[in-house]
């Protein structure tokens, strides 16, 4: 399975793994699964850390290394897909992750219920 890890799931995976569902923990630990974190999610986390709304035990890139995830860059086709998405959700970071998941055939690991409106594959975090 190819997983796109939402910011909330990344934070729990590195700081409080017990917050994740057992299914999500298993999926993130399975060496057969590819794990990605969008640059959009990394950017969102960095902003929240810089304004004091969030903390991580390490840097954002270090958090990816801890869970064995690769950064997923934003490319032109992702931007085009965002433009075509219906406006079920206004969060620009989440909309980018949804577009990336659609374009790249990824399953999003998240607890955000609004993602369901887009018909993208989800794994409950």
QUIKA-V27008 format. One record per run of one state. SS is the DSSP state (H for helix, E for strand, L for the rest). FROM is the first residue (numbers start at 1). TO is the last residue. Records with the same first field share a line. If there is no record, write none. Layout:
# QUIKA-V27008
SS=FROM-TO  FROM-TO
This chain:
# QUIKA-V27008
L=1-1  6-6  16-16  20-21  30-33  51-59  68-69  73-75  85-91  105-106  111-112  119-121  125-125
E=2-5  34-38  70-72  107-110  122-124
H=7-15  17-19  22-29  39-50  60-67  76-84  92-104  113-118
